[in-house]
């Protein structure tokens, strides 16, 4: 014998509405999840930019300043080197000039100092 089961339309309608409500709730949840993921990605990109790009440009700025300081110091060093070379040239010219007929020669005698073989180099 065959039996026929029939569900009333109200129960089918309520079941279908519950499925739609669940789907809508899930859809709202997915939309919120997408929004939060996009906000997170945006904030992460901002952090990466501020941490690395901005920081590296700041480092390059200070590096440029220090290179300028180094160039200034190196330029001053070169000026001093040329002044020293000029002074050496003048000294050489004074030594080799024929105007000064009398040149003094200083003789230095050396003294030989002997150290005894048996000495203790310790503090008492």
C-alpha positions in Angstrom: 0.0 0.0 0.0 1.3 3.4 -1.0 1.1 6.3 1.5 1.1 9.9 0.5 2.6 12.4 2.9 1.6 16.0 2.4 3.1 18.9 4.2 0.9 21.9 4.7 1.9 25.1 2.8 2.4 27.1 5.9 5.2 24.8 7.1 6.9 24.9 3.7 6.5 28.6 3.6 8.0 29.1 7.1 10.8 26.6 6.3 11.6 28.5 3.0 11.5 31.9 4.9 13.9 30.5 7.5 16.3 29.4 4.8 16.1 32.9 3.2 16.7 34.6 6.6 19.7 32.4 7.2 21.1 33.2 3.8 20.5 36.9 4.3 22.2 36.8 7.7 25.1 34.9 6.2 25.3 37.4 3.3 25.4 40.3 5.7 28.1 38.5 7.7 30.1 37.9 4.5 29.8 41.6 3.5 31.0 42.7 6.9 33.8 40.3 6.7 34.9 41.7 3.3 34.7 45.2 4.6 36.9 44.3 7.6 39.4 42.5 5.4 39.7 45.5 3.1 40.1 47.9 6.1 42.8 45.6 7.5 44.6 45.4 4.2 44.5 49.2 3.9 45.9 49.7 7.4 48.6 47.1 6.8 49.6 48.9 3.6 49.7 52.2 5.5 51.8 50.7 8.2 54.3 49.3 5.6 54.5 52.6 3.9 55.1 54.5 7.1 57.5 52.0 8.5 59.7 51.4 5.5 59.2 54.0 2.8 59.0 57.0 5.0 61.7 55.7 7.3 64.1 55.0 4.5 63.5 58.5 3.0 64.2 59.9 6.4 67.4 57.9 6.6 68.4 59.1 3.1 67.8 62.7 4.2 70.1 62.4 7.2 72.6 60.5 5.0 72.6 63.4 2.6 73.2 65.8 5.4 76.1 63.8 6.7 77.6 63.5 3.2 77.4 67.3 3.0 79.2 67.6 6.3 81.8 65.1 5.1 82.3 67.1 1.9 82.8 70.3 4.0 85.3 68.7 6.3 87.1 67.1 3.4 87.3 70.5 1.7 88.7 72.1 4.8 91.3 69.3 5.0 92.3 69.9 1.5 92.8 73.6 2.3 95.0 72.8 5.3 97.0 70.4 3.1 97.7 73.1 0.6 98.7 75.5 3.3 101.1 72.9 4.8 102.5 72.3 1.3 103.0 76.0 0.8 104.8 76.3 4.1 107.0 73.3 3.3 107.8 75.0 -0.1 108.8 78.2 1.7 110.9 76.3 4.2 112.6 74.4 1.3 113.3 77.7 -0.5 114.7 79.2 2.6 117.1 76.2 3.1 118.2 76.2 -0.6 118.4 79.9 -1.1 121.8 81.3 -1.9 121.1 84.5 0.0 122.0 83.0 3.4 125.7 82.4 3.0 126.3 81.3 6.5 124.5 78.1 7.5 124.9 76.6 10.9 125.4 73.0 11.3 124.7 71.4 14.6 126.6 68.3 15.6 125.1 66.0 18.1 127.1 63.4 19.9 125.6 60.2 20.9 126.0 58.4 24.2 125.9 54.7 24.5 124.1 53.4 27.6 124.5 49.9 28.8 121.9 48.1 30.8 123.0 45.4 33.3 122.2 41.9 32.3 120.7 40.8 35.6 117.9 43.3 36.4 114.5 42.6 37.8 111.7 44.8 36.3 109.2 44.2 39.0 107.6 46.3 41.7 108.2 45.4 45.3 
